[in-house]
Amino acid sequence: MKVLLTNDDGIGAQGLQTLRRALLEIPGVELATIAPNSNRSATARSITTREPLWVDEIEFEDGTTGYATDGTPVDCVRFAALGLIEFQPELIVSGINHGSNLGDDITYSGTVAAALEGIVLGIPGIAVSQQSVNRALDFRAGHAFEFATSAAFAARLVDEIEDVGIPEGTLLNVNCPAGEVRGVRACRLGKRIYRDKMELTEEHEGRKRYRIYGEDPSYHEEEGTDFAAINDGCIAVTPLHFDLTDQASVERLGGFDFDRLLQPAASEVE
């Protein structure tokens, strides 16, 4: 199994390094690591198109090497697909993220975006995120993390990925709770409740500086969601795919006469 490991917290992040070491222990895994050279959290599916990207070969403490780039997580996956490493990846593993990526947060997540880019390229992906020690259900919150359990679980998942079976065009979004893990649940995305507010923090010579993401978010309490699993101390495994099309609306809109919108409006004719 040829595996590309990446993340959005940066190549020196504890989560990535813990998972890297765990993946190296799996027989038959050929591992390459390409990651941002610094934190690129919440960059989502950003790509770098307007300037060339620097790449540095990095030697890890165990003597193996990887690549650090000033690009985004998606750029890292593109680098692998375009030949920076010696093989074409058969699986993208992104993480372990410092903080959860649950519910609506996945649309902002660079961790999930890297795995999603694999789907775009026809490569299955796994995104792995770890809740902080203080149990905050937020990808922005927390400074202390324990990665041993999540790294071990992710490595077993990679080792048995053929038996698990990821449907074509699908990635697995894995979130691990803090503390003792009570089980693993396959679940759907939950619904986030954002409580952001605009706060003026500084004003100088006509310029104003605001903070707009200040409040801790919460979530709708519903059974079967990733939020519910984490709240119950379970690892949440959520299959995600790239097709955002609302099929029911395609059928409904098919009955609307869009062609008439090509003609001048009635008021213009009058």
C-alpha positions as CSV (number, residue, x, y, z in Angstrom):
1,M,0.0,0.0,0.0
2,K,1.5,3.3,-1.1
3,V,0.4,6.0,1.3
4,L,0.8,9.8,1.2
5,L,0.7,11.4,4.7
6,T,-0.1,15.1,4.9
7,N,-1.9,17.6,7.3
8,D,-2.8,21.3,7.7
9,D,-1.0,21.9,11.1
10,G,2.5,21.8,9.5
11,I,5.1,19.2,9.0
12,G,6.5,19.5,12.5
13,A,3.1,19.1,14.2
14,Q,2.9,16.4,16.9
15,G,-0.2,14.9,15.4
16,L,1.4,14.2,12.0
17,Q,4.6,12.9,13.5
18,T,2.8,10.5,15.9
19,L,0.7,9.2,13.0
20,R,3.8,9.0,10.7
21,R,5.6,6.8,13.2
22,A,2.5,4.5,13.6
23,L,2.2,4.1,9.8
24,L,5.8,3.2,9.5
25,E,5.2,0.2,11.8
26,I,2.6,-1.3,9.3
27,P,4.2,-4.1,7.2
28,G,3.8,-3.5,3.5
29,V,3.1,0.2,3.7
30,E,5.3,2.5,1.6
31,L,5.0,5.9,3.2
32,A,5.7,9.4,1.8
33,T,5.2,12.6,3.7
34,I,4.4,16.0,2.2
35,A,3.0,18.7,4.4
36,P,2.9,22.5,4.8
37,N,6.0,24.1,6.3
38,S,3.8,25.9,8.9
39,N,0.2,25.9,10.1
40,R,-2.4,26.1,7.4
41,S,-5.5,25.4,9.5
42,A,-8.9,26.4,8.1
43,T,-7.6,26.9,4.6
44,A,-10.2,24.4,3.3
45,R,-9.6,23.7,-0.5
46,S,-7.3,26.6,-1.1
47,I,-4.7,26.2,-3.8
48,T,-1.7,28.2,-4.8
49,T,-1.9,29.4,-8.4
50,R,-0.3,32.8,-8.6
51,E,3.3,32.0,-7.6
52,P,5.7,29.1,-7.5
53,L,6.0,27.0,-4.4
54,W,9.1,26.3,-2.3
55,V,9.8,22.7,-1.3
56,D,12.4,21.6,1.2
57,E,13.4,18.0,1.9
58,I,13.3,17.4,5.6
59,E,15.1,14.7,7.6
60,F,13.1,13.4,10.5
61,E,14.6,12.3,13.8
62,D,14.3,8.6,12.8
63,G,16.4,9.1,9.7
64,T,13.6,9.1,7.2
65,T,12.7,12.1,5.1
66,G,9.7,14.1,3.9
67,Y,8.9,17.3,2.1
68,A,7.8,20.6,3.5
69,T,6.2,23.2,1.2
70,D,4.9,26.8,1.6
71,G,1.7,25.7,-0.1
72,T,-1.7,24.4,1.2
73,P,-2.8,20.9,2.2
74,V,-4.4,20.5,-1.3
75,D,-1.1,21.6,-2.9
76,C,0.7,18.9,-1.0
77,V,-1.6,16.2,-2.5
78,R,-1.1,17.7,-6.0
79,F,2.6,17.6,-5.5
80,A,2.4,13.8,-4.8
81,A,0.2,13.2,-7.8
82,L,2.4,15.2,-10.1
83,G,5.6,13.3,-9.3
84,L,7.4,14.9,-6.4
85,I,7.6,11.5,-4.7
86,E,8.7,8.2,-6.3
87,F,5.2,6.6,-6.4
88,Q,1.6,7.4,-7.1
89,P,-0.3,7.3,-3.8
90,E,-3.0,4.6,-3.4
91,L,-4.3,6.2,-0.2
92,I,-4.2,9.7,1.2
93,V,-4.0,10.0,5.0
94,S,-4.4,13.5,6.4
95,G,-3.8,14.3,10.1
96,I,-3.8,13.9,12.9
97,N,-5.4,17.3,13.2
98,H,-5.0,19.3,16.4
99,G,-8.7,19.7,17.1
100,S,-12.0,18.1,16.0
101,N,-13.4,18.4,12.5
102,L,-17.1,17.8,13.0
103,G,-20.3,18.7,11.3
104,D,-20.2,21.9,9.2
105,D,-16.6,22.5,10.2
106,I,-15.4,20.1,7.5
107,T,-16.1,22.8,4.9
108,Y,-13.4,24.9,6.5
109,S,-10.9,22.1,7.3
110,G,-7.6,21.8,5.5
111,T,-7.3,18.3,7.0
112,V,-10.5,17.2,5.3
113,A,-9.7,19.1,2.1
114,A,-6.5,17.1,1.6
115,A,-8.3,13.8,1.8
116,L,-11.0,15.3,-0.5
117,E,-8.4,16.2,-3.1
118,G,-7.5,12.5,-3.2
119,I,-11.1,11.8,-4.1
120,V,-10.9,14.4,-6.9
121,L,-7.9,12.5,-8.2
122,G,-9.5,9.1,-7.8
123,I,-7.5,8.2,-4.7
124,P,-9.4,7.1,-1.5
125,G,-8.7,9.2,1.6
126,I,-8.8,9.2,5.3
127,A,-8.9,12.4,7.4
128,V,-8.1,12.0,11.1
129,S,-8.7,14.6,13.8
130,Q,-8.2,14.6,17.6
131,Q,-10.3,16.3,20.2
132,S,-8.3,18.4,22.7
133,V,-7.7,17.3,26.2
134,N,-10.2,19.9,27.5
135,R,-12.8,18.1,25.3
136,A,-13.7,21.2,23.3
137,L,-15.8,20.2,20.3
138,D,-14.0,22.8,18.1
139,F,-11.3,22.7,15.6
140,R,-10.0,26.0,16.9
141,A,-9.9,25.2,20.6
142,G,-7.4,23.5,22.8
143,H,-3.6,23.5,23.2
144,A,-3.0,20.0,24.7
145,F,-3.6,16.8,22.8
146,E,-3.0,13.0,23.3
147,F,-2.5,11.3,20.0
148,A,-1.5,7.7,20.9
149,T,-4.9,6.1,20.7
150,S,-6.0,8.0,17.5
151,A,-2.7,7.2,15.8
152,A,-3.0,3.5,16.7
153,F,-6.6,3.4,15.4
154,A,-5.8,5.2,12.2
155,A,-2.9,2.9,11.5
156,R,-5.1,-0.2,12.0
157,L,-7.6,1.4,9.7
158,V,-5.0,1.8,7.0
159,D,-3.7,-1.7,7.6
160,E,-7.2,-3.2,7.1
161,I,-8.6,-0.6,4.6
162,E,-9.3,-3.3,2.0
163,D,-11.6,-5.2,4.5
164,V,-13.2,-1.9,5.6
165,G,-14.0,-1.0,2.0
166,I,-14.2,2.6,1.1
167,P,-16.8,3.2,-1.7
168,E,-15.4,4.8,-4.8
169,G,-15.4,8.6,-4.5
170,T,-15.7,8.5,-0.7
171,L,-13.4,9.5,2.1
172,L,-13.6,8.6,5.8
173,N,-13.6,11.5,8.2
174,V,-12.4,10.2,11.6
175,N,-12.7,12.1,14.8
176,C,-11.3,10.8,18.1
177,P,-12.5,11.9,21.5
178,A,-10.2,12.9,24.4
179,G,-9.6,10.4,27.2
180,E,-10.8,6.8,27.3
181,V,-12.4,5.6,24.0
182,R,-15.6,3.7,24.6
183,G,-16.2,2.5,21.1
184,V,-16.3,3.4,17.4
185,R,-19.4,4.5,15.5
186,A,-20.2,5.0,11.8
187,C,-22.3,8.2,11.8
188,R,-23.5,11.2,9.7
189,L,-22.3,14.8,10.0
190,G,-24.0,16.8,12.7
191,K,-25.2,20.4,12.5
192,R,-23.0,23.1,14.0
193,I,-24.4,26.2,15.8
194,Y,-22.1,29.1,15.2
195,R,-22.3,31.9,17.7
196,D,-19.8,34.3,16.2
197,K,-20.0,38.0,16.7
198,M,-18.2,41.1,15.4
199,E,-16.0,42.7,18.1
200,L,-14.0,45.9,17.6
201,T,-10.6,45.3,19.0
202,E,-8.6,48.3,17.8
203,E,-9.0,51.6,16.1
204,H,-6.3,53.8,14.8
205,E,-6.3,56.8,12.3
206,G,-9.6,55.7,10.7
207,R,-8.7,52.0,10.5
208,K,-10.7,49.5,12.5
209,R,-9.7,46.0,13.5
210,Y,-12.4,43.4,14.3
211,R,-12.6,39.9,15.7
212,I,-15.4,38.0,14.1
213,Y,-14.9,34.4,15.2
214,G,-14.9,34.9,19.0
215,E,-17.6,32.7,20.5
216,D,-17.3,29.0,21.1
217,P,-19.7,27.1,18.8
218,S,-22.1,24.5,19.9
219,Y,-24.2,21.9,18.0
220,H,-27.6,20.4,17.6
221,E,-28.0,17.4,19.8
222,E,-29.1,14.6,17.6
223,E,-28.6,10.8,17.7
224,G,-26.5,9.3,15.0
225,T,-24.2,12.3,14.4
226,D,-20.5,12.7,14.8
227,F,-21.1,15.2,17.6
228,A,-23.1,12.6,19.5
229,A,-20.4,10.0,19.1
230,I,-17.7,12.2,20.4
231,N,-19.8,13.4,23.2
232,D,-20.3,9.8,24.2
233,G,-16.6,9.1,24.1
234,C,-16.6,7.2,20.8
235,I,-14.6,7.6,17.7
236,A,-16.7,9.0,14.9
237,V,-16.2,7.6,11.4
238,T,-18.2,9.5,8.8
239,P,-18.1,8.7,5.1
240,L,-18.1,11.8,2.9
241,H,-18.3,12.3,-0.9
242,F,-17.8,15.2,-3.2
243,D,-21.1,15.3,-5.0
244,L,-22.9,18.3,-3.5
245,T,-25.7,18.2,-6.1
246,D,-29.3,18.4,-4.8
247,Q,-30.8,15.7,-7.1
248,A,-34.3,16.4,-6.0
249,S,-33.9,20.1,-6.9
250,V,-32.5,19.2,-10.3
251,E,-35.7,17.4,-11.1
252,R,-37.8,20.2,-9.8
253,L,-35.9,22.9,-11.6
254,G,-36.1,20.9,-14.8
255,G,-39.8,21.8,-14.9
256,F,-39.0,25.6,-14.9
257,D,-38.9,27.4,-18.2
258,F,-35.4,28.8,-17.9
259,D,-35.3,29.5,-21.7
260,R,-37.7,32.4,-21.2
261,L,-35.1,34.2,-19.1
262,L,-33.0,34.6,-22.2
263,Q,-35.7,37.0,-23.5
264,P,-36.2,40.6,-22.2
265,A,-38.3,41.0,-19.1
266,A,-41.9,41.9,-19.6
267,S,-41.4,45.4,-18.2
268,E,-38.6,46.0,-20.8
269,V,-40.9,44.9,-23.7
270,E,-43.6,47.3,-22.5
